[in-house]
């Protein structure tokens, strides 16, 4: 998306693994030691929160906080496992993803067209990751939106499946289904996932940053407080569909469902670029 929009695109690669997972800290330390950086970063990787040590998660989150304070926009894919699922002591629970659950990143979920062969209204992509962190408490910027969802949703899963007081995600979404990707000059059809929706949202934010800079304003920086304060202005609200979860008798494979306003499946919704530009062009 960014390359297609004729925007300078940087690619970072951090070799190796940490705790058998992605080396996020190595990448973040690299960013912290560079003086000139692109203002928008999109990352299409994630790990289960429970697969990483608490010490490591908190250390990485500190670097996310530094990046936000520095004025960087960090976008992370929400994951492709819906609400997730794991079993502890014979009890099923949803399984949140990190860094998607960090309060200092903007997390992007996914949607599909209602008719996959035509540009129609958007519905939830059933794989779109989302839920509530078991590590990070709910940040103040999303208190009102999440409280409203929890008090008004007619399709909440049993409370034992998720931590209702945790950081809720995703924050936004974009189309995550039916992309064509060119690899080594070979077109690959029907590529899907939040790994696709996240760079699309990043490309649009980069275009908005270009308009802001030409107008004498700084790049957007940490986006979440503004997104929640403006209550989804400039975004299409996705109100149909649910994502997947545990395949057991109690929830029967259904996690959370979308609805009016913010929800833990598609966040505030998908970008309406002209309206989003108008909303975000000024400080």
N, C-alpha and C positions, 0 to 999 in steps of 0.2 A: 504493500500500500504506500509506504513512504517513498520507495524507489519509483513507483509509478507516478507519484505526485511531484517528481523532480525535486525531492528534498534530500539533502545530504544525509546519508545513513551510515552509522558506525556499527560494527559488529564486534562484540567482545566474546572471547572464548577463554574459559578457565579450565585447564586440564585437571584431571584427578577427581577424587571424591572426598567427602567428609562424612564420617559415620555411615558409610556406604550410600550416601545421598549426594545431592548437588552441592558444589563448593560455593555457596552464596557468599560466605564471609570473604573468601579470597577475591571474588569479583568486587565486592563493596569496598574492600581496602584499596584495591586498585583505583576505583573511582575517587576515593577520598584523597589520594595522593596526586591526582591530576588537577591542574589549574583550569583547563579549558575542557568543557564537557558539553555534549548535546543536552538540551533542556528536557527531553522526553526519552524515557527508557521503557521498553516493553520486554517482558520476560515470559516465556511460555513453558516454564518448568515449575514444579511444585512437589512437595513431599507431604505425607501424612504427618500431622502434628505429633502424634505419638511415636513416630519413628525417629525423632530427634531428641537429644537431651535438652532439658529445660535451660541449662547453662548456655548451650549453643544457640537456642532460639532467642533467648534474651540478648545475647551478644549481637546476633544478626539484627535484631529489632532495634538495638541502639544505633547501628549504622543506618538503618532506614530512617530513624528519627533525625540523624545528622543530615542525611540527604534531603529530607523534607525541609529542614531549617536552612539548607543551602539553596533552596529554590528549585530542586529537581522534581519532575513528575515521574514517579515510578508506577508502571502498570504491570500487574501480574494476572495471568490466567487463573480463573477460579477452579479449573480442573474439569475432568470429563467423567466423573463418577457420581454425579448428582450430589446427594447428601452424604454419600459414602456409607460404609457399614463395617462394624467390627464387633466382636463378641468378647466380653470380659466376664469371667466367672459365670458363664452360661447366660449372660444378659446382653442383648443386642443394644447397640448405640450407633448413632450417626458418627461419621469420622471426618472431622474438619481437616482442611489442608493448610499448610504453611509454605510460602509466605502470604498466600491469599488472605490469611486471617490476621495479618499484621495491621494495626490501626494506622500505620504511616505509609501504606501503599494504597493505590486505587485498584480495586479488583474488578475484572471484567468477566461477566458471564456470557451465555450464548443463547441465540434464538434460531428458529427455522421459519421459512415461509409456510403458511398454512397449506398451500399447494406447492410442493417442491419443484414443480416444473414451470411455475409462473411467479412473477413478482406480485405477491399478494400480502395480506396482513400477516404480521409476525406472531408466532406463538412460542412457548418455551421449547427449547431444545432439551429433550429429556435427560441428556447427559450433563447439562450445565451445572457446574459445581456451585455449592452454596450451603450456608448454614451458620453455625455459631461456634466461636472459638472456645476451646477448653483451657486455653492458656491466658488470653488477653481479655480483660474486662471491657465492657461496652464503652467506647469513647463518648465524650459529651456531645460531640457534633452530630451523632446519630441517635441520641436518646429519644427525641420526640418521634422520629420516623419509625424506629423499631418498636417502641412502646405501642404506637398506633397499630402496627401490623399484628403484634401479638394479641392485642385486645379485640381486633376486628376480623381476623382471618377465620373463615368457617371451616377450614380444613387443616387445623394444626395437628401434627403427630403427637403421640403421648409425650408428656413433659419429661419422662425418664430417658428419652432418646437424645436430648440436646440440652445444652447449657444456655438457658434463656437470657442470662445476664452477661454472656460473652460478646465479644466483638462480632458483629453480624456482617456477612458478605454474601454476594458481590455488591459493589456500589453502582455499577452500570452494566450494560451488556451491548453486544453487537451481533450481527448475523454470524453464526458459527457453522453453517451447513452449506455444502454444495459448491465449494470453491474449486477453481482450476489453478493448479500450481505448475510452474515450469521448472524442471530440474534437468540440468545438462541438456537444455534445448528440447526436452521431451515434455509435452503437456500431460499432467496427471489429473484426471477428473475426480469430482466428488470428494475432495479433501474436506474434512470437517473437524470441529473441536474448538475449544476456547483458545487453543494455540493459534487459531486463525482470527478469531474475533478480537483478540487483544492487540495485535499489531495494526489492525484496521482502525481501532479506536485511537491508537497512538498516532497513526498517520493523520487523522482528522485533527487531533490536538496540535500536531506540528503545523498544520495549515493555519490554525487559529493563532498559534504563537507568531507565525509570520505576519499576520495582520496586526497583531498587537505591537510587535516590534516596529513595523512601518508607521504605526500610529504614535510611537514614542512611549509605549508601555513595556514593562518587563514581561518575560515569559510567565506562564500561569503558575508554575511551581506546584506545591502540594495542593491538590485539587479538592480533597474530600470535604473540608469545612464549607467550602463554597457550594459544592454539589448539594449538600444537605440543607444549607441555608436557603438555597433557591428552589428546593423541593422538586427537582427534576425538570426545571425549565430548560427548553431546548432539546428534550428527549421524548421519544415516543413511548408512552406507557404500555407495557406488555401485560395483559391481564388474563391470558388464557394459557392453561397448561400447568403441569407439575413435573418435577424431576424425579429420578429414580432413587431408590435407597435399598434397605434390607429386604431380601426375599424371604420373609417369614410370615406367619399367619397374622401377626398383629398389625403390621403396616402394609403387607402385601406389595412390597416393591415401590411404594409411593413415599416420597419425602415431603418437601414443602411445595406449595402451589402459589402461582403468581396471583396478583390482585391489584386493585387500584392503588397507586402510590408506590412506595418502596416495598420490595419483598426480597427474601433471601434466595431467589432463583434468577431474577434478571435485574436486581437493584432498582434504580430509578427508571431504567428503560434503555432504549437504543437511540443512537444519535440522529437527529434531524439537523443536518449540517447548517443550513441557513439560519435556523432558529438558535442553534447552539452557538454559532459565531456571534449572533446579535447579543446573546446572553453573556458571553465570556470576553467580548472584545474590550470592554472597559474594566479598569481596576475594581 
